[in-house]
């Protein structure tokens, strides 16, 4: 797999994941991340972060399967490109809405933003973990 194909896959998947996540978080974000939902917020954020790690790990393994050479570099590139659209679009939404995510009050917006940053970190770790070979090593 050449680098440009990996770039297209990473950016394309990043845009699709960001659009799907935003389509769910804008109408339902306040319900999930609202100030009255302390325990459910922690649980919801934990589930989102764990699902992000697992999903990106599986996606990156599939994308990187059969690629030779510098697997860790390809995994890192894929992870960064996967996160890039979301970081740019979420950052822009946040900045253009006076430091609040659309449809959320200030408290919910801050909590959700912290959860999103942790989810982006989980995505990068998931992609990097895909470079680790499966099974026992000799």
ABEGO torsion letter per residue (X at the ends): XBAAAAAAAAAAAAAAAAAAAAAAAAAAAAAAABAABAAAAAAAAAAAAAAAAAAAAAAAAAAABGBBEBAAAAAAAAAAAAAAAAAAAAAAAAAAAGGBBBGBBAAAAAAAAAAAAAAAAAAAAAAAAAABBBEBBX
